[in-house]
């Protein structure tokens, strides 16, 4: 059965600032999570234009993060099969990502994101039908929350206490109780996750595990956006595109070097 979940993440940024913050966060987290034979390989990163989303940036990536998979999942598939392929169309403020797994050929995960200058109370920004709305689960994610679970441990979690944190460059923070209704500027990332793993016996468990993983990833990545504000604030989109190209090349070189070392060992 297809599951539909909408995660709403309020941020103390303008919509324009978030675009730079997101690009910087993705670039830095990819670097942090690429080492040895695991990490992110960027196959394509180019402009695109289509009738649905308009103009933007298209990326195609392979995620080799086998060590982060739950133990029960590694028993169902060989380690080298636990690889994810992602296509993403970033036509900011709208974005769409489609994630597949070559081993589980019927598996499909789609993430559609709309960024709005509000505090998370728009009820149907994705224009869902009545049938879709009846099964959609909505969850607000608070970047100031200190909750931990299995997936937040696996993905990694910054130790910053946002109730004590303040940006030197912008003066934003600390994030105290109810901050979403008091900060200015403010915006929300509305992330609609649709997941389908039609496999008898374990499909639902796989769906729930990946939804929990996406939730933890959304929370940590957005925490990083704010924690790193003094690193990216003031950078332009043009500068970020240049840094992005350098980072993509560096990621691929890391994986190639690791592969060559493995061949020498064997």
N, C-alpha and C positions, 0 to 999 in steps of 0.2 A: 504493500500500500504506500502510495506517495505521501510523504510528510512535507508540510509547509510551515516554516517558522520565520517570523519576522523579528529581527533583533534591532533595537533602536539604541544608538550610542550618542549621547549628547556630549558636545565638546565646547570648551571655552575659546573658540576660534570663530572667525568669519568664514563663510563658504570659500572665499578666495584664498585665505590663509591655509585652510585645510588641504587644498590641492597640493601645495608645496610640502606641507607636513606629511601627507600620505606618501608622496614620491620619496621623500627622504627616509621615512620609516621603512618602506619596502626595501629600499636599497641597503640600508644598514642591517636590517634583520636577515636579509639574504646572505650578506657577508658573514654575519655571526653564526649562521646555521650551515655554512658550507665548509667542510673540512674532511679530509680523508676521501673516502669513496661516496660520502653522502652530502647532499646539499641541493642547490638549485642550478640547473643548466638552462640558459636562455637560448632558445632556438631562433626566435625572431623578435624584433622590436622595431616597429615601423608605423608610419602614419596610415590611417585607413579612412574610408568614407563609405557609408551605406545609407539606404533609405530608412532603416529602423532607428539607428542611433545618431546618424549624422557624421560629423568628423571627429577623429580622435586618434588614439594610439593603440595599436594592436600588438599583443605579445603572445608568444607561445613558449611554454616552459615545461620542463620535466623536473619533478620533485622526487629525489631519492632520499627518503627519510625513514628507512626501514626500522631503525632502532627505536623509533617513537611509536611504532604500532603496538597495540595491546598483545599480551602473550597469547590469548586465545585465538587471535587472528593469524598469528604466525604459524599456528598449528594447522590452519586451513589452506595455506598457500605457501609456496617456496619463498624464501627471503627476497630473491631478485624479482619476484612478481609483484611485490608491494611497492610499486612505483606509480606515481600519479602524473597524468598529463593535463595541463591547464591551457586553455585558450581564453584570453581576456580582451575585451574591447572597452577602453577607457575613453568615453566621450563626456568627460566631466562637465556638469555635475551628475551625469548618469554613467553607470559602469555595469558591465556584465561579464561574468566569468563562468566557464563551463569546464568541469573537472571530470575526467574519466580515468579508469584503471584498465589497462590492456588485459590483465588477467581475469578480472570480473567484467566481462564484455557488456553485460546488461546494466551495469551500475552507471548512474548519472547523477551528478550534483551540480546544480546551477545556483549562482549567487547574483542577484540583481540589486544594485545599490542606487539610491537616489539621495542626494545631499541637499538639505533645505535649511534655510536660516530661521530655525525655530527650536523649541526645546523638547521636541519629541512627542507632541500630542496630535499630529496629523493622523487621521484614522485610516486612510486608504490611498496613500501616495502612489502605490503601484497599480491602482485601477483594477483590483481583483474583482472577479465575479462573485455573486452571492454564494455559489457553491464553494469557491475557493476561500471566501471569508469565513464560511462555517467550519472549516477545518484548520484555518490558520491559527498558529499559536504565537502570541506576542510577548516579548520579554524586553524590559528596559535593562540595559547594562550600564552600571555606574563605574566609571574609571577610578573613582575614589574608594571603591570597595576593596577590602583586604581579604575577601573570601578566597579559600584555596580548595582545590580538588585534584583528582588524579591527573586530569589533562593540563591544568595550570602548572603542575609540577613537571610534567613531561615537556611541555612547550617552553617552560622557563618563565620566571616572574621577577620583575624588577623589585627591589626592596624599598622603593621610595614610598614614603608616607605622604600622600598628597594633602593631608590635613596640616602638614608642616612645610610643604613645598611652596616656594614662590620664585617665579621667573625673574632673573636679574634684568633681562632686556625689556620685558613688557610689564613687569609688576603683577602679572596674573597669578592667582593663587593667594593663600591656600584654598583648597576645595573642602569647605565645611558642609555639614548637613543641609540639604536643600539648595546647594549651590546652583543646580540646573535652572532654578526659577529666579536666580538673582544676578547671574553673571551677564556681562555685556563686553564683547560680542558673544553670540551663542549660535550653534548650528547642530544639526543632527544627521548622522549617517543612518539611513533606513535600509537595512540589509535583509532582503527576502531570500531565504534559503529553501530551495526545493530539492528533495533528495529521494531517489528511488533505487532500491537494491532488491529486485524481484527474485530472491533466492529462498526457496523453501528451507526452513530449519534455522537459518542464521541471518536472513536478510534484514529482519527488523532489528536484530542486535547490532548488525553492521551500521544501519541507518542511525540508530541511537548513539553509537560510539562516535561516528563522524560528526553528528550534530553537536555532541558535547565537545569534540575537538575544535570545531569551528567556533563555538561559543567562547572557549578559552582563548583561541587565537585572536578573535575580534577584540576581546577584553584586553589582552596583553599588548597587541599592536597599537591600540588606541591609548593605552597608558603610556606607551613609548612615545607616541606622537607628542603628548604633553610634556613628558619627562625630558625630551630632547629639544624643546622649543627654542632654547638659547643657541642651539647648533644650527637650526634651519631658518629661524626667523630673519626676514629681510632678503633671503635668496629669491631669485627670479625663476620662472619656469624654464627660461632658456638655459640658465646655469645648471638647473637640476637635470635637464635633458643631457647636457654634456657629462655631468657626473654619473648619470645613469648608464651612458654608453661605456664609460671607463669601468664602472662596476660590473657590467655584463661581461666585458672582456676578461676582467680579473676572475670572476666566478668560473668561467669556462676553462681558464688556464689552470685554476686550482684542481678541477676535476680531471683534466687531461694529465696533469703532473701526477696525481694520485693513481690514475689508471696505469701509467707507465711504470710507476714504482711497483705496483702489484704484479705487473708482468715480469719485471726483473726478479722479484722474489720467487715467483712460481717457475 
